[in-house]
């Protein structure tokens, strides 16, 4: 109710052509109870203050101050007016501070599309550190299909996507941030669960499961691509469940699946995670965003990711060329892998 009253009060001021300078000067006069002291505090002439206050009173149709030989004091009408004026000026000051914070990326909303677990690893640390450093920023994390997410980045309905691979994306900036080794999710009583690491030759005849939802289709393609090296087509069953439920089904013995290293931290009952030993099963994760997105929070997030990565990574971002890339380095696409 108070906000509505103050809004109505401010609207009436504007409709009468009353400027903020006059209101501010009236508030200072009320604070010092002296035109000369108020003028000195404001760094202006006393005659200017007196003239503005007199014009303000004429526009309002009331007397704000009683003048006397010993100074001034506020009238009842003046007290009422100045009480509302203080509230409006405080709200106005708050609006200015809020706008400045938003312009510096200190508050606002960051919309992140993810294609991996937040349970552990680089992405979890990045989101936590950014959230702690920017408590006024709302972080909106969304799961979904990689292609849909990139389309949303181009439309600016998402600010940044974190996905596997480091290939260039048309119309977007990219930056590789970290790498993870692909892991096999096995039932804890599976004969291979005793191994410290696995090879594709160990699991090519296993019953694989993938989700029908992202990142299931991508995991399916990755399994087919990697096992094709053995001239063998894997048995892969698509399940109409999300990734979390799929992991529970692995623990119940329905089959095995692939996950990124970030899933290891979850500690799913009945499930063990074992890394794949081949060098090709170390995959990059990159940030993808639109260079035309003017959200200041996004720039702060990309800068934070850059700092956490510790050095410039392969990519097309405006900071990708800084740091460790030598003249012989190339930007090569890496096959997408499980999230």
N, C-alpha and C positions, 0 to 999 in steps of 0.2 A: 504494500500500500504506500509506504514511504517513497519508494522509487517512482511510482506513478504520480504522486503529488509533486515530487521534484521535477519530473519531466514536464508536467503541466505548468509548473512555475517557470521553468526555462522557456517553454513555448510562449508564455505570456510576455516574458522579457523581450524575446525576439520580435514578437508582433508589435510591440511598442517602439521598436527601433533602439532599444537600450543595448549599449555595447558592453563587453566584458571589462574593458579598462575602467569604466566608471564604477562597476560593481566591485572590482578589486580594490579600487581606491576607497570606496565606502567601507569595505571590510577593514582596511588598514586604519582608517580614521577611527572606527569603532574600537579597534585594538588599542590605539594610543590615546584616544579621547582628546585629540589635538590635531588640528589641520596642519600646523607647522611641523610637528613631530612626524606626522604621516608623510608629509612632503619630503622631509629630510630622509626618512627611511626609504622612500621610493626613488629619491634622487631627482625630483622634479620641483618646479616652483609651487609655492603655496597658493598663489593666485590661480594656477591651473587646476589644482585639486579643488579649491573652493568653487570654481566655475563648473567643473564636471559634476560635483555633488549637487549643486543648485539645479543644474539641468536634469539630473537624474530624479530629483524630488519633483520637478515640474512634470516630467514624463509619467511618474508614478501617481502623481496627484496626492502625495502625502509628504509630511515633514519627517525626515529620518533623524535629524539631529537638532537639539536645542543648543543655540549658541549663547555663550555668556562670557563675562570678563575672565572667569577662571578656566575657560575651556569649553568643551562640548560634552553633551551626554546624549545617548540614544533615546528616542521616544518609544512608546509602546509599539507604534506602527513600524518604527525602525528596527526594534528587536525582532519582530515577526519577520520582516523582510530579510534581515541579515542572517537569521537562523536558517531559512531556506537557501539563501545565497551561499552560505558556507557548505551546505550539503551538496549543492549543485557543483560548486567549484572543486570539492573533494572528488566527486564522481568524474568531473572533467579531467582532473589531474590523474586519476586512476586510468582513465581511457587513454591518455597520452602515454603513460608508463606501459600500459598493456600493448599499445601499438608499437612502441619502441622495442619491447621484448620480442614481439612477433617478428618485427623486421630484422632483428638480430638472430632469429631462430631459437630464442630462449623459451618460447612457448608456442603452442599450436598443436598440430597433429601430424604424425608420421605414419604413413600407411605402407606396411611391409608385406610383400607376398613371399611366402617361404615354401621351400621344396625339400626341407630337411627337418630333423628333430631339433627342438630347443632344449632337449634334456641335458646336453653337455656340449663341450667343445667351443670353437671359436665364436659361432653365432650367438650362443647363450651368453658368453662373456661379453660380447660386443653390445647386445641388447641391454644387459644388466648395467654395464658401465655407462652407456649412453643415458639410460633411464635415471641412474643415480646422479649423473652430472646435469641432467635437464629435468628436474622434477615437475616442471610446469608443462612439459610436452606429453601429450597423449599418444601412446604407441598402439596402433591398430594392426595386429598381426593376422594375416589371412592365409589359409592353405588353399591350394587350387592347382589347376592345370598350367603348365609352363607357358603354353602358347596363349592361353586366355590372360594370364598375368602380364605377359609382355604387351599384349594388345591394350590392357588397362593402363600400363605404364605409358604407352604412346598417347592415350587419351587423358592422362594425368588423373585417372581415378585411383591409381596406385602410384606411390612415390618411387619405390624401389623394389626390385625382385632379387631374391637370393636363390640362385639355382646352380646346378652342376654344369660343368663345361666352361670354356673360356673363348668360344668362338665369337666373332663380331656379330652384333645384332643390328640390322638395318634401322636407322633412325634413332638409335640409342647409344649411350655411352656404356662401356663395360669396364670392369676392373676385377681381376682375379685377386681374391683375398686370402684364401687358405686352401689346403689340400687334405683329403681324408682317404684312408684305405677302406675299400669295400670289405664288409664282413658278412659271413654266412650265419644266419640265425637257425639254430638246431635245437631239437628237444634235448633236455639235459641227459636223458638216458640213451641218446643216439650213440652208436659205436664211434663216430668221428668226433664226439664231444671231448674225448680225452686228448685229442691232438691240440698242439699249441697254435698251429696254422694249417691252412688247407690249400690244395691245388685244385684246379678245375677237373683234373683227371680223377680226383677223389669223389667229386660230387656230380659228374655228368650223367650218371644213371639214377640220380635221386628224383623223388617227386617234389617239384617246385610248386610253390603257391605265390600268386600275386593278387593284389587288390584290383578290382575293376576301376577304382578311383585313383587319382594321382597320389603317389608316383608309380602306381602299379603298372600301367602300360609301358612306361619307360624302363622299369625293371625287367619286364618281359622281353623287350627288345635287347636289353643289355645281356641277359642270359643267353638268348639265341645267338647274338653276335659272338660272345666269348666261347660258347661250346661249339660253334661252327668250326673253330680251329681244329676240332677233333673229328670232323666229318660225321657229326652226330647231332641229331635233333632232340632237344630235351623234352621231357614231359612237364608241361606247365599247366596248372589248373588256375583259372581265374575265379576269384571269390568276390561276392558282392558285399564286402565289408571294408571298413576303413583300416588303415595300416595298424592302428593299435589293436583292433580285434584280430587282425591277421596274425600278429605276434602271439596273442593268446592261443590261437589255434595251432601255431607252431609248437608251443609248450605242451599242447594236448596230443601232439603226435600226428597231426594231419599232413605234415610235410615240412619242407624247409623253405627258406626265403633269403633274400639279400637285403641288407640295410647299410646305411652309411655309418661311419664310426660314432657319430653323435648318439646313436641308439644304445651304445654300450652302457652309458651312464644310467639308463632307465632301470636296469635290474628287473626284467620281467620274469615272474615266477615260472619255473620249468623251462626257461630258455637260456641257452648259452650262445655267445657270439664269438666266432673264430675268424681271424683275418685271412684273406686270400693272399698268398705269398707273391704272386706275379707282380712285376713292376707296373704292368698295364692296369692293374686294379687300384692304383693310387690316382684319385680323380680330383680335379680342381673345383672350387666353388667360387662363383663370381657374383658381384653386384651388377645389376642392370637398371639403368634409369634414363629418363629423357633429358637431354641437354636443355630443352625448352621449359622444363619445370622450374618455376620461380619460387618454390617453397623454400624459405630460408632454413627450415628445420632439416630438409633433405641435404643441403650442402654441409650442415654441421654433422649429420650422420655419416656422410661419405668421408669427411675429414677425419672423424673418429675412427672409421674403418681403416683408413689409410694409416693412421698412427698405430692402431693395434696390429695391423699387418706387419709393421716394422720396416717395410721397404716398399718401393714401387713394384707393382706386379704387372704382368702382361695384361694389356687391355687397351681401351680407346678413351679412357677418362682423361681429364685435363691434368692429372698428376701422374699418369701411368708411365711417362718417360723419365720421371725423376728417380734417380737412385741406381739400382743394380744392373739394369739392362745394358749390355755392351753393344758395340757396333755390329757384332755378328749375330746377335740374338734375333729371332724371328717370332712373330705372333702366330702360333699354330693352334688350330682348333683341336681340342681333345674330346674323344667320344664321351657322350653323356653317360652317367652312371647312376646307380641307385641312390635315392635319398632316404 
